[in-house]
Amino acid sequence: MQSIEPLVFWRDTEQGKRGLACHVEFCQTADCTCQEAHVQAFEVDEQFAGLVLRGQTLAVQYRGTEKPPERGQTDAMIDLETGRVNPVESTPPSETDEALLAWLREACDETTLNELRRRWSVFKDERKKEEEAFARKTWKDQDWTVWDGEERVGWFERRSNCRWGRDVRALGTSSGRREAREAEAKGRRT
């Protein structure tokens, strides 16, 4: 169970304090410049304790209750440049969805948009660093202890910076094994 840091918008109603807990996700592609945020919005009350990830499902966690009351939930896309909030579904939103979308539109003032833009920028910077670190890895950085010698290995894993000789064994194809035997035989002759 992984805890998720939500963006929560509170307001007072006749039924007491209500909130809109929003889980925000951005495009995973580091170099993509799209300025959109996918938002899963959950209507919550004062017993709200946080959002948790259970497997692949995002759930609301409440304090002191066995089973939380059923509340509204909707998905939306927010354009971070314009502040426009649109439903994700292609079907017309229900009355509850419309109410939650209106609440989200009201909450997306300039302060909120600036916070979302900041989160977007931090997220994109982190993704770029992850991708750069992954790209710097070579076949030498891989854990080869689990390789059984018969599995196929990608061409780039064999070719990247390796010299002909014993390193050629990293290729698990029959031609790679033949090349390795030839390289060994050649090494023995000299």
Secondary structure as UniProt FT lines:
FT   STRAND          2..4
FT   STRAND          7..13
FT   TURN            14..15
FT   STRAND          16..26
FT   TURN            30..31
FT   STRAND          36..45
FT   TURN            46..47
FT   STRAND          48..54
FT   TURN            55..56
FT   STRAND          57..62
FT   STRAND          73..79
FT   TURN            80..82
FT   STRAND          85..87
FT   HELIX           95..107
FT   HELIX           110..136
FT   HELIX           139..141
FT   HELIX           144..146
FT   HELIX           155..159
FT   TURN            160..161
FT   HELIX           166..170
FT   HELIX           174..189
//
